[in-house]
């Protein structure tokens, strides 16, 4: 079964991946850059200095001011869109499948507009890496790289980010994670921001994360550490647990806001098409 049905890919082909700020990329693309270049869209003037290209002198302005001014134009750059997926053991199953599908969809959108797309799988290390590729023709290879991503190990996102290759210029990081970090996400998110990236975190939550199907005397085993906890589960315990999870999820949202990181909460019970075509468009991440 393909990650994204062809009918949905067709709908996504009409969309663009939004960006909240300009940046400097590597080569010609469709995103506005901080640099001034030689496109057809005028941006500004600056005084002429010896060595400037005389073809860009504004002779009309010279006729009015008797001074030499150079015309500056917007330069469009591509950027590297890095889909970083938490593949620690707690993500196994439907959460990782959901992250793969959303990553594939957003990669398809980015590839259609001049961006290069890289895939990184993170646990307590860089578990898998697919270097940046450009163009819709690269989609097959990127989808294959996503299918090769498997859960393994415990979570040390900060260490894994350290091992991820840096990209020249600015870029966009799309981080898919369940946010289950013993010490919180702050360090890793700061690292990604410090690299000059625009960062958007997708907080992946499954229905069993919110309200596990448990009752009576059970022994809970941590998927990453193997630690065990004996507990008696009833409706009151489940109600308290669910309220705690929602409060913690809100804390993660506030943490991302404080660090200048975008945040989207993804419930794996929500249809992927609805998330892409309605929710992410409403947020402005897709347009």
VOPAGU-2260 file (C-alpha; in pm, 1 decimal, decimal comma):
REM VOPAGU-2260
SITE   aa  ch    i         X         Y         Z
SITE  UNK   A    0       0,0       0,0       0,0
SITE  UNK   A    1     151,9     338,6     -97,1
SITE  UNK   A    2     223,9     596,5     170,0
SITE  UNK   A    3       2,6     848,3      -9,8
SITE  UNK   A    4    -274,5     750,4    -256,0
SITE  UNK   A    5    -227,3     893,4    -609,2
SITE  UNK   A    6    -557,5    1082,9    -584,1
SITE  UNK   A    7    -432,3    1270,0    -276,8
SITE  UNK   A    8     -95,8    1341,6    -439,8
SITE  UNK   A    9    -284,7    1507,4    -724,0
SITE  UNK   A   10    -465,1    1735,7    -478,4
SITE  UNK   A   11    -140,0    1814,5    -296,3
SITE  UNK   A   12      29,0    1913,1    -623,8
SITE  UNK   A   13    -166,6    2238,9    -614,5
SITE  UNK   A   14     -33,4    2339,1    -270,5
SITE  UNK   A   15     278,6    2511,0    -140,5
SITE  UNK   A   16     466,3    2465,9     184,8
SITE  UNK   A   17     436,3    2790,1     378,0
SITE  UNK   A   18     722,7    2974,0     544,5
SITE  UNK   A   19     701,0    3239,4     812,4
SITE  UNK   A   20    1024,4    3411,9     718,8
SITE  UNK   A   21    1273,0    3461,1     439,7
SITE  UNK   A   22    1607,9    3291,6     433,8
SITE  UNK   A   23    1916,3    3221,0     225,3
SITE  UNK   A   24    1925,7    2895,0      35,6
SITE  UNK   A   25    2172,4    2735,2    -202,6
SITE  UNK   A   26    2049,5    2792,3    -556,6
SITE  UNK   A   27    1759,9    2908,1    -767,9
SITE  UNK   A   28    1419,0    2807,1    -638,6
SITE  UNK   A   29    1079,0    2958,6    -567,0
SITE  UNK   A   30    1126,9    3106,2    -218,2
SITE  UNK   A   31    1209,7    3470,7    -157,2
SITE  UNK   A   32    1563,6    3515,0     -24,7
SITE  UNK   A   33    1743,3    3762,6     198,5
SITE  UNK   A   34    1991,7    3807,5     -84,2
SITE  UNK   A   35    1951,4    4052,5    -369,8
SITE  UNK   A   36    1982,1    3900,1    -711,3
SITE  UNK   A   37    1886,8    3940,7   -1072,6
SITE  UNK   A   38    1526,1    3832,1   -1100,8
SITE  UNK   A   39    1266,0    4053,4   -1265,8
SITE  UNK   A   40    1110,1    4173,0    -939,2
SITE  UNK   A   41    1251,1    4507,8    -823,8
SITE  UNK   A   42    1345,1    4527,4    -453,6
SITE  UNK   A   43    1544,3    4843,9    -374,2
SITE  UNK   A   44    1821,9    5086,7    -470,0
SITE  UNK   A   45    2169,7    5138,0    -330,4
SITE  UNK   A   46    2448,8    5379,6    -425,4
SITE  UNK   A   47    2680,1    5265,4    -704,0
SITE  UNK   A   48    3030,8    5157,8    -604,3
SITE  UNK   A   49    3316,0    5087,5    -848,0
SITE  UNK   A   50    3299,8    4729,5    -971,6
SITE  UNK   A   51    2918,5    4706,6    -976,4
SITE  UNK   A   52    2753,3    4575,8   -1291,4
SITE  UNK   A   53    2677,3    4883,6   -1504,1
SITE  UNK   A   54    2380,0    4706,6   -1660,4
SITE  UNK   A   55    2189,5    4753,4   -1332,3
SITE  UNK   A   56    2236,0    5129,1   -1306,9
SITE  UNK   A   57    1909,7    5322,2   -1284,6
SITE  UNK   A   58    1958,4    5585,5   -1556,2
SITE  UNK   A   59    1617,9    5742,7   -1492,0
SITE  UNK   A   60    1718,8    5809,0   -1133,3
SITE  UNK   A   61    2054,2    5942,0   -1254,0
SITE  UNK   A   62    1871,8    6188,8   -1477,8
SITE  UNK   A   63    1674,0    6322,4   -1181,4
SITE  UNK   A   64    1940,8    6319,7    -907,6
SITE  UNK   A   65    2265,3    6333,5   -1107,5
SITE  UNK   A   66    2384,9    6042,4    -891,8
SITE  UNK   A   67    2454,8    5679,6    -977,7
SITE  UNK   A   68    2223,9    5431,1    -808,0
SITE  UNK   A   69    2210,5    5055,1    -860,7
SITE  UNK   A   70    1882,1    4866,4    -895,0
SITE  UNK   A   71    1844,1    4562,9    -669,2
SITE  UNK   A   72    1611,2    4272,4    -738,0
SITE  UNK   A   73    1464,7    3989,9    -533,7
SITE  UNK   A   74    1653,9    3664,3    -567,5
SITE  UNK   A   75    1462,4    3340,3    -529,3
SITE  UNK   A   76    1635,2    3054,9    -348,3
SITE  UNK   A   77    1555,9    2696,6    -278,8
SITE  UNK   A   78    1572,5    2564,3      73,1
SITE  UNK   A   79    1631,7    2228,9     230,6
SITE  UNK   A   80    1317,7    2091,3     390,2
SITE  UNK   A   81    1428,6    1835,8     647,6
SITE  UNK   A   82    1168,7    1584,1     762,9
SITE  UNK   A   83    1302,5    1460,0    1097,4
SITE  UNK   A   84    1116,4    1162,9    1241,0
SITE  UNK   A   85    1142,2    1037,6    1598,1
SITE  UNK   A   86    1190,9     660,2    1561,9
SITE  UNK   A   87    1240,9     574,7    1927,8
SITE  UNK   A   88    1056,3     267,3    2054,2
SITE  UNK   A   89     762,5     470,3    2187,3
SITE  UNK   A   90     677,6     573,3    1828,7
SITE  UNK   A   91     633,3     219,8    1695,8
SITE  UNK   A   92     304,8     125,5    1536,2
SITE  UNK   A   93      41,6     373,6    1426,8
SITE  UNK   A   94     233,8     684,8    1540,1
SITE  UNK   A   95     531,9     608,6    1317,7
SITE  UNK   A   96     306,0     507,8    1028,2
SITE  UNK   A   97     119,6     837,9    1062,1
SITE  UNK   A   98     445,9    1034,7    1073,8
SITE  UNK   A   99     568,3     857,4     760,0
SITE  UNK   A  100     252,3     943,5     569,3
SITE  UNK   A  101     250,4    1310,3     670,8
SITE  UNK   A  102     622,3    1336,9     592,4
SITE  UNK   A  103     567,4    1186,9     247,6
SITE  UNK   A  104     283,3    1427,9     174,2
SITE  UNK   A  105     476,0    1738,1     279,7
SITE  UNK   A  106     785,8    1617,1      94,9
SITE  UNK   A  107     575,7    1585,4    -222,5
SITE  UNK   A  108     452,2    1942,5    -182,3
SITE  UNK   A  109     804,9    2076,9    -122,0
SITE  UNK   A  110     953,7    1887,4    -416,8
SITE  UNK   A  111     701,8    2049,0    -648,6
SITE  UNK   A  112     827,2    2400,4    -576,8
SITE  UNK   A  113    1204,0    2387,9    -605,5
SITE  UNK   A  114    1288,8    2280,7    -251,1
SITE  UNK   A  115    1533,2    2003,1    -173,9
SITE  UNK   A  116    1407,1    1743,8      73,0
SITE  UNK   A  117    1609,2    1538,5     322,9
SITE  UNK   A  118    1488,9    1262,2     555,8
SITE  UNK   A  119    1639,8    1197,6     899,3
SITE  UNK   A  120    1532,3     926,2    1145,3
SITE  UNK   A  121    1625,2    1007,7    1504,9
SITE  UNK   A  122    1633,1     803,3    1825,2
SITE  UNK   A  123    1934,8     819,9    2057,9
SITE  UNK   A  124    2141,7     872,5    1742,5
SITE  UNK   A  125    2097,7     946,4    1374,3
SITE  UNK   A  126    1940,2     612,3    1280,3
SITE  UNK   A  127    1883,9     679,8     910,5
SITE  UNK   A  128    1959,9     966,1     673,6
SITE  UNK   A  129    1859,6    1040,4     315,3
SITE  UNK   A  130    2045,4    1344,8     174,7
SITE  UNK   A  131    1865,2    1636,7       8,8
SITE  UNK   A  132    1708,3    1570,8    -328,8
SITE  UNK   A  133    1514,3    1798,8    -559,2
SITE  UNK   A  134    1228,6    1761,5    -804,0
SITE  UNK   A  135     921,2    1542,7    -819,1
SITE  UNK   A  136    1133,2    1275,7    -988,5
SITE  UNK   A  137    1305,2    1230,6    -650,6
SITE  UNK   A  138     977,8    1145,4    -476,8
SITE  UNK   A  139    1009,8     770,7    -530,6
SITE  UNK   A  140    1348,8     763,4    -359,8
SITE  UNK   A  141    1225,0     977,5     -72,5
SITE  UNK   A  142     915,6     762,1     -21,3
SITE  UNK   A  143    1139,0     453,8     -20,6
SITE  UNK   A  144    1362,3     616,2     240,7
SITE  UNK   A  145    1057,6     681,0     459,0
SITE  UNK   A  146     944,8     319,1     424,8
SITE  UNK   A  147    1289,7     208,5     544,9
SITE  UNK   A  148    1251,2     406,0     869,0
SITE  UNK   A  149    1189,2     167,9    1160,4
SITE  UNK   A  150    1158,7     217,1    1539,4
SITE  UNK   A  151    1463,0     135,8    1749,2
SITE  UNK   A  152    1628,7     247,1    2071,1
SITE  UNK   A  153    1538,9     505,7    2328,6
SITE  UNK   A  154    1502,4     880,5    2292,1
SITE  UNK   A  155    1796,0    1119,8    2299,8
SITE  UNK   A  156    1686,5    1372,9    2043,3
SITE  UNK   A  157    1952,7    1628,6    2128,7
SITE  UNK   A  158    2229,1    1376,0    2063,9
SITE  UNK   A  159    2062,0    1260,5    1743,7
SITE  UNK   A  160    2031,1    1619,3    1616,9
SITE  UNK   A  161    2401,5    1672,0    1683,8
SITE  UNK   A  162    2477,3    1383,0    1449,2
SITE  UNK   A  163    2253,3    1514,8    1170,9
SITE  UNK   A  164    2440,4    1683,8     881,7
SITE  UNK   A  165    2414,9    2061,4     876,2
SITE  UNK   A  166    2273,9    2226,8     566,5
SITE  UNK   A  167    2412,7    2542,6     410,8
SITE  UNK   A  168    2184,1    2841,9     430,2
SITE  UNK   A  169    1852,7    2842,2     610,1
SITE  UNK   A  170    1601,4    2564,0     594,5
SITE  UNK   A  171    1277,2    2428,9     728,6
SITE  UNK   A  172    1271,6    2141,1     975,8
SITE  UNK   A  173     952,3    1937,7    1008,9
SITE  UNK   A  174     991,0    1736,1    1328,8
SITE  UNK   A  175     752,3    1443,0    1385,8
SITE  UNK   A  176     763,3    1318,4    1743,7
SITE  UNK   A  177     552,0    1200,3    2035,1
SITE  UNK   A  178     744,5    1441,8    2262,1
SITE  UNK   A  179     821,9    1163,5    2510,2
SITE  UNK   A  180    1158,4    1291,1    2630,0
SITE  UNK   A  181    1272,9    1239,4    2987,2
SITE  UNK   A  182    1421,7    1589,2    3000,2
SITE  UNK   A  183    1176,9    1763,4    2767,6
SITE  UNK   A  184    1229,1    1883,9    2408,1
SITE  UNK   A  185    1393,7    2218,2    2489,1
SITE  UNK   A  186    1758,0    2131,0    2415,5
SITE  UNK   A  187    1688,9    1962,2    2082,1
SITE  UNK   A  188    1454,8    2238,6    1963,3
SITE  UNK   A  189    1710,7    2504,5    2057,3
SITE  UNK   A  190    1975,7    2314,2    1860,9
SITE  UNK   A  191    1760,7    2307,9    1550,5
SITE  UNK   A  192    1678,9    2678,5    1582,9
SITE  UNK   A  193    2046,4    2762,6    1640,2
SITE  UNK   A  194    2126,4    2615,9    1299,5
SITE  UNK   A  195    1917,8    2889,3    1139,5
SITE  UNK   A  196    1620,7    2666,5    1070,6
SITE  UNK   A  197    1256,0    2748,2    1078,8
SITE  UNK   A  198    1123,7    2461,0    1291,7
SITE  UNK   A  199     775,3    2312,1    1304,6
SITE  UNK   A  200     698,4    2030,3    1548,7
SITE  UNK   A  201     423,4    1778,7    1481,0
SITE  UNK   A  202     318,3    1626,6    1812,4
SITE  UNK   A  203     193,1    1276,4    1726,5
SITE  UNK   A  204     -55,6    1127,1    1975,0
SITE  UNK   A  205    -248,5     800,8    1941,3
SITE  UNK   A  206    -583,1     721,0    2106,6
SITE  UNK   A  207    -407,8     467,7    2331,5
SITE  UNK   A  208    -173,2     743,2    2448,2
SITE  UNK   A  209    -479,1     932,4    2569,8
SITE  UNK   A  210    -682,3     646,9    2713,2
SITE  UNK   A  211    -527,0     299,7    2704,5
SITE  UNK   A  212    -756,9       0,3    2682,0
SITE  UNK   A  213    -666,3    -138,0    3025,9
SITE  UNK   A  214    -852,6    -249,1    3334,6
SITE  UNK   A  215    -782,8    -431,4    3658,4
SITE  UNK   A  216    -436,1    -522,1    3787,0
SITE  UNK   A  217    -172,8    -467,1    3518,3
SITE  UNK   A  218     202,3    -424,2    3490,1
SITE  UNK   A  219     308,3    -135,8    3264,7
SITE  UNK   A  220     642,0    -172,9    3085,7
SITE  UNK   A  221     825,2     129,6    2944,8
SITE  UNK   A  222     884,8      60,0    2572,2
SITE  UNK   A  223    1224,9     231,0    2579,9
SITE  UNK   A  224    1374,6     161,6    2923,1
SITE  UNK   A  225    1201,4    -162,8    3019,9
SITE  UNK   A  226    1103,1     -18,5    3359,6
SITE  UNK   A  227     794,4    -179,3    3511,0
SITE  UNK   A  228     507,8     -35,5    3715,6
SITE  UNK   A  229     232,7    -241,7    3879,0
SITE  UNK   A  230    -100,0     -58,5    3893,9
SITE  UNK   A  231    -472,4    -118,6    3931,3
SITE  UNK   A  232    -667,4      50,0    3652,3
SITE  UNK   A  233   -1028,8     166,2    3677,5
SITE  UNK   A  234   -1231,7     446,9    3519,3
SITE  UNK   A  235   -1116,4     701,7    3776,8
SITE  UNK   A  236    -751,0     621,4    3708,8
SITE  UNK   A  237    -810,8     645,6    3332,6
SITE  UNK   A  238    -990,2     980,7    3368,9
SITE  UNK   A  239    -701,3    1119,9    3572,6
SITE  UNK   A  240    -448,1     982,0    3324,7
SITE  UNK   A  241    -626,9    1131,8    3023,0
SITE  UNK   A  242    -650,8    1474,2    3189,0
SITE  UNK   A  243    -279,0    1455,7    3271,1
SITE  UNK   A  244    -189,0    1372,4    2910,3
SITE  UNK   A  245    -391,0    1666,5    2775,8
SITE  UNK   A  246    -226,2    1901,4    3027,0
SITE  UNK   A  247     116,7    1773,0    2927,6
SITE  UNK   A  248      34,7    1816,6    2556,8
SITE  UNK   A  249     -61,4    2177,7    2624,0
SITE  UNK   A  250     268,8    2223,9    2806,2
SITE  UNK   A  251     450,7    2097,9    2495,1
SITE  UNK   A  252     261,0    2351,1    2282,1
SITE  UNK   A  253     359,2    2632,1    2517,5
SITE  UNK   A  254     721,9    2516,2    2516,0
SITE  UNK   A  255     731,0    2529,5    2135,7
SITE  UNK   A  256     572,5    2876,8    2136,7
SITE  UNK   A  257     829,7    3000,5    2388,0
SITE  UNK   A  258    1115,8    2872,1    2171,6
SITE  UNK   A  259     977,5    3013,9    1845,4
SITE  UNK   A  260     883,9    2671,8    1710,5
SITE  UNK   A  261     561,3    2600,4    1523,7
SITE  UNK   A  262     337,8    2335,5    1676,0
SITE  UNK   A  263      70,0    2104,6    1538,2
SITE  UNK   A  264     -95,9    1834,3    1744,5
SITE  UNK   A  265    -170,3    1524,4    1538,0
SITE  UNK   A  266    -418,1    1264,0    1660,0
SITE  UNK   A  267    -360,8     947,1    1459,7
SITE  UNK   A  268    -737,0     890,1    1453,5
SITE  UNK   A  269    -776,3    1196,4    1226,9
SITE  UNK   A  270    -784,1    1124,4     850,7
SITE  UNK   A  271    -456,0    1225,4     688,3
SITE  UNK   A  272    -634,7    1397,3     398,7
SITE  UNK   A  273    -834,9    1616,5     638,6
SITE  UNK   A  274    -519,7    1714,7     827,8
SITE  UNK   A  275    -342,9    1812,4     505,5
SITE  UNK   A  276    -620,5    1982,6     313,0
SITE  UNK   A  277    -800,4    2148,6     604,0
SITE  UNK   A  278    -602,0    2170,5     927,9
SITE  UNK   A  279    -257,8    2254,2     788,5
SITE  UNK   A  280    -405,2    2499,0     537,8
SITE  UNK   A  281    -592,3    2670,8     818,9
SITE  UNK   A  282    -264,0    2700,7    1010,6
SITE  UNK   A  283     -91,4    2844,3     703,2
SITE  UNK   A  284     163,9    2564,5     680,0
SITE  UNK   A  285      12,5    2471,4     345,1
SITE  UNK   A  286    -141,5    2717,8     103,7
